Amino acid sequence: MSIKEEILQSLKTEILNLTLKPGAILSETVLSERFQISRTPLRDVLKQLSLESYIDIYPKKGNLVSFIDLESVEQIIYLRSVLEKEIIRSLCGNLSVKGILELKEIVEKQRAAMRGEDVLEPFLAWDDAFHKTMFKLAGREFLWNLIQQSNVHYVRYRRLHMLKREKLEGIVAEHRFILDFMLGQESGNIEEMVQHHLRDDINSRYLQDNFAEYIKS
């Protein structure tokens, strides 16, 4: 990996985990000194970040970490909800023993993460693992990877919502329901479940009430 790629990945990570918060200024001088890199290759990095919606470049203001675009979030949620309903249906009664064990282990790892001191990072990782594994088992891993390429707003939106402890508990319970549904051990309306699992937060005022300064106006 080249120096520019390393810097690009480092800044992406810091934006996604909110170390660099929406609206934060990315000074070329500060970044150049931090990464010990000249302005020309640094500007290439910033241009790429802009193309992928991680930052916005303004002629007079400079480089700002992008604000969370709720319209983009809604589009990703819509896409995932449509795909995951079909994926869950396709996996009903068709899960291999290996696939069942893999999903069960992820749910247990996610539950265990809630008992640790550093809850959020491992919980988020196992949350992604659960959904990615469903895509993989359904032969749709390409679509999962495609979604991740346009995920900058959704990832930060999700992270902020998962600061709530009750949210984490609800996610684990819903993952357990989805798994039991695919195994034929749970009945109910899976469309409503997926709708609630992925879309419920978009209608709440939680972000506006607590993180309005992070949201694109």
C-alpha positions as CSV (number, residue, x, y, z in Angstrom):
1,M,0.0,0.0,0.0
2,S,1.4,3.4,-1.0
3,I,1.7,6.3,1.4
4,K,-1.3,8.1,-0.2
5,E,-3.4,5.0,0.2
6,E,-2.4,4.7,3.8
7,I,-3.3,8.3,4.5
8,L,-6.6,7.9,2.6
9,Q,-7.6,4.8,4.7
10,S,-6.5,6.5,7.9
11,L,-8.7,9.6,7.3
12,K,-11.6,7.5,6.1
13,T,-11.5,5.5,9.4
14,E,-11.3,8.6,11.5
15,I,-14.3,10.1,9.7
16,L,-16.4,6.9,9.9
17,N,-15.7,6.4,13.6
18,L,-16.4,10.2,14.3
19,T,-12.9,10.9,15.5
20,L,-13.1,13.6,12.8
21,K,-16.6,14.9,13.3
22,P,-19.0,16.3,10.7
23,G,-18.1,19.9,9.9
24,A,-14.5,19.6,11.2
25,I,-11.9,21.5,9.1
26,L,-9.2,19.4,7.5
27,S,-6.3,21.9,7.3
28,E,-3.8,21.1,4.5
29,T,-1.0,22.5,6.7
30,V,-1.9,20.4,9.7
31,L,-2.4,17.2,7.6
32,S,0.9,17.8,5.8
33,E,2.8,18.1,9.0
34,R,0.9,15.1,10.6
35,F,1.6,12.7,7.8
36,Q,4.9,14.2,6.7
37,I,3.7,14.6,3.1
38,S,3.9,17.5,0.6
39,R,0.8,19.4,-0.5
40,T,0.5,17.9,-4.0
41,P,0.0,14.2,-3.0
42,L,-2.1,15.3,0.0
43,R,-4.5,17.2,-2.3
44,D,-4.9,14.0,-4.3
45,V,-6.0,12.3,-1.1
46,L,-8.4,15.1,-0.3
47,K,-9.8,15.0,-3.8
48,Q,-10.5,11.3,-3.5
49,L,-12.2,11.8,-0.1
50,S,-14.4,14.4,-1.7
51,L,-15.3,12.2,-4.6
52,E,-16.4,9.5,-2.1
53,S,-18.4,12.1,0.0
54,Y,-16.2,11.9,3.0
55,I,-15.4,15.6,2.8
56,D,-16.7,18.7,1.0
57,I,-14.2,21.1,-0.5
58,Y,-15.2,24.8,-0.4
59,P,-13.2,27.5,-2.3
60,K,-13.1,29.9,0.7
61,K,-13.9,27.7,3.7
62,G,-11.4,24.9,2.9
63,N,-11.9,21.2,3.4
64,L,-14.7,20.1,5.8
65,V,-15.7,16.7,6.9
66,S,-19.1,16.1,5.3
67,F,-22.2,16.5,7.3
68,I,-24.5,13.5,7.6
69,D,-26.9,13.5,4.7
70,L,-30.1,11.9,5.9
71,E,-31.4,11.6,2.3
72,S,-28.4,9.4,1.5
73,V,-29.0,7.4,4.7
74,E,-32.6,6.8,3.7
75,Q,-31.6,5.6,0.2
76,I,-29.1,3.1,1.7
77,I,-31.7,1.9,4.2
78,Y,-34.3,1.4,1.5
79,L,-31.8,-0.5,-0.7
80,R,-30.8,-2.8,2.2
81,S,-34.3,-3.4,3.4
82,V,-35.4,-4.5,-0.1
83,L,-32.4,-6.8,-0.5
84,E,-32.5,-8.2,3.0
85,K,-36.2,-9.2,2.8
86,E,-35.4,-11.2,-0.3
87,I,-32.2,-12.7,1.2
88,I,-34.0,-13.8,4.3
89,R,-36.7,-15.4,2.3
90,S,-34.2,-17.2,0.1
91,L,-32.4,-18.6,3.2
92,C,-35.5,-19.9,4.9
93,G,-35.1,-23.7,5.1
94,N,-31.9,-23.4,3.0
95,L,-29.2,-22.7,5.6
96,S,-26.4,-25.1,5.8
97,V,-25.3,-26.4,9.2
98,K,-22.1,-24.4,8.8
99,G,-24.1,-21.3,8.0
100,I,-26.4,-21.8,11.0
101,L,-23.5,-22.2,13.4
102,E,-21.8,-19.1,11.9
103,L,-24.8,-16.9,12.4
104,K,-25.5,-18.3,15.9
105,E,-21.9,-17.6,16.9
106,I,-22.1,-14.0,15.6
107,V,-25.3,-13.4,17.7
108,E,-23.6,-14.8,20.8
109,K,-20.5,-12.7,20.1
110,Q,-22.6,-9.6,19.7
111,R,-24.4,-10.4,23.0
112,A,-21.1,-10.9,24.7
113,A,-19.7,-7.6,23.4
114,M,-22.5,-5.9,25.4
115,R,-20.9,-7.2,28.6
116,G,-17.5,-5.7,27.9
117,E,-16.1,-2.3,28.8
118,D,-15.5,-1.2,25.2
119,V,-18.9,-2.0,23.9
120,L,-19.4,0.0,20.7
121,E,-16.5,-1.1,18.4
122,P,-16.9,-4.9,18.8
123,F,-20.7,-4.6,18.7
124,L,-20.6,-2.7,15.4
125,A,-18.2,-5.2,14.0
126,W,-20.4,-8.1,14.9
127,D,-23.5,-6.3,13.6
128,D,-21.8,-5.9,10.2
129,A,-20.7,-9.5,10.4
130,F,-24.3,-10.8,10.9
131,H,-25.7,-8.9,7.8
132,K,-22.6,-9.6,5.7
133,T,-22.8,-13.3,6.5
134,M,-26.5,-13.4,5.3
135,F,-25.5,-11.8,2.0
136,K,-22.6,-14.2,1.7
137,L,-24.8,-17.3,2.4
138,A,-27.3,-16.1,-0.1
139,G,-24.6,-15.7,-2.7
140,R,-24.9,-11.9,-2.7
141,E,-21.6,-10.8,-1.1
142,F,-20.9,-8.6,-4.2
143,L,-24.0,-6.5,-3.4
144,W,-22.9,-6.2,0.2
145,N,-19.4,-4.9,-0.9
146,L,-21.1,-2.6,-3.4
147,I,-23.3,-1.0,-0.7
148,Q,-20.2,-0.4,1.5
149,Q,-18.7,1.9,-1.2
150,S,-21.5,4.4,-0.7
151,N,-21.9,4.0,3.1
152,V,-20.2,7.0,4.6
153,H,-23.4,8.8,5.8
154,Y,-25.1,5.6,6.9
155,V,-22.2,4.3,8.9
156,R,-22.0,7.5,11.0
157,Y,-25.8,7.7,11.4
158,R,-25.8,4.1,12.7
159,R,-22.9,4.8,15.0
160,L,-24.7,7.7,16.7
161,H,-27.9,5.7,17.2
162,M,-25.9,2.9,18.8
163,L,-24.8,5.1,21.6
164,K,-28.1,4.1,23.2
165,R,-27.8,0.9,25.3
166,E,-31.4,0.0,24.6
167,K,-30.8,0.1,20.9
168,L,-28.0,-2.5,21.2
169,E,-30.3,-4.8,23.2
170,G,-33.0,-4.4,20.5
171,I,-30.7,-5.2,17.7
172,V,-29.5,-8.5,19.3
173,A,-33.1,-9.6,19.9
174,E,-34.0,-8.8,16.3
175,H,-31.0,-10.7,15.0
176,R,-32.1,-13.7,17.1
177,F,-35.6,-13.4,15.6
178,I,-34.4,-13.2,12.1
179,L,-32.2,-16.3,12.6
180,D,-35.0,-18.3,14.2
181,F,-37.4,-17.2,11.4
182,M,-34.9,-18.5,8.8
183,L,-34.8,-21.8,10.7
184,G,-38.5,-22.1,10.8
185,Q,-38.6,-21.7,14.6
186,E,-40.3,-18.3,14.6
187,S,-43.4,-17.1,12.9
188,G,-44.4,-13.5,12.2
189,N,-44.2,-10.8,9.6
190,I,-40.6,-10.7,8.5
191,E,-41.2,-7.7,6.3
192,E,-42.3,-5.7,9.3
193,M,-39.3,-7.0,11.3
194,V,-36.8,-6.0,8.7
195,Q,-38.6,-2.7,8.2
196,H,-38.3,-2.0,11.9
197,H,-34.7,-3.4,12.2
198,L,-33.3,-1.1,9.4
199,R,-35.7,1.8,9.1
200,D,-37.2,2.6,12.5
201,D,-34.5,5.1,13.5
202,I,-34.9,7.2,10.3
203,N,-38.3,8.4,11.6
204,S,-37.1,9.3,15.1
205,R,-35.9,12.8,16.3
206,Y,-32.9,11.3,18.2
207,L,-30.3,12.8,15.9
208,Q,-32.0,16.1,15.5
209,D,-32.4,16.4,19.2
210,N,-28.9,15.3,20.2
211,F,-26.6,15.8,17.2
212,A,-28.3,18.5,15.0
213,E,-24.8,20.1,14.4
214,Y,-23.7,16.9,12.5
215,I,-26.7,16.8,10.2
216,K,-26.7,18.3,6.7
217,S,-29.3,21.1,6.6
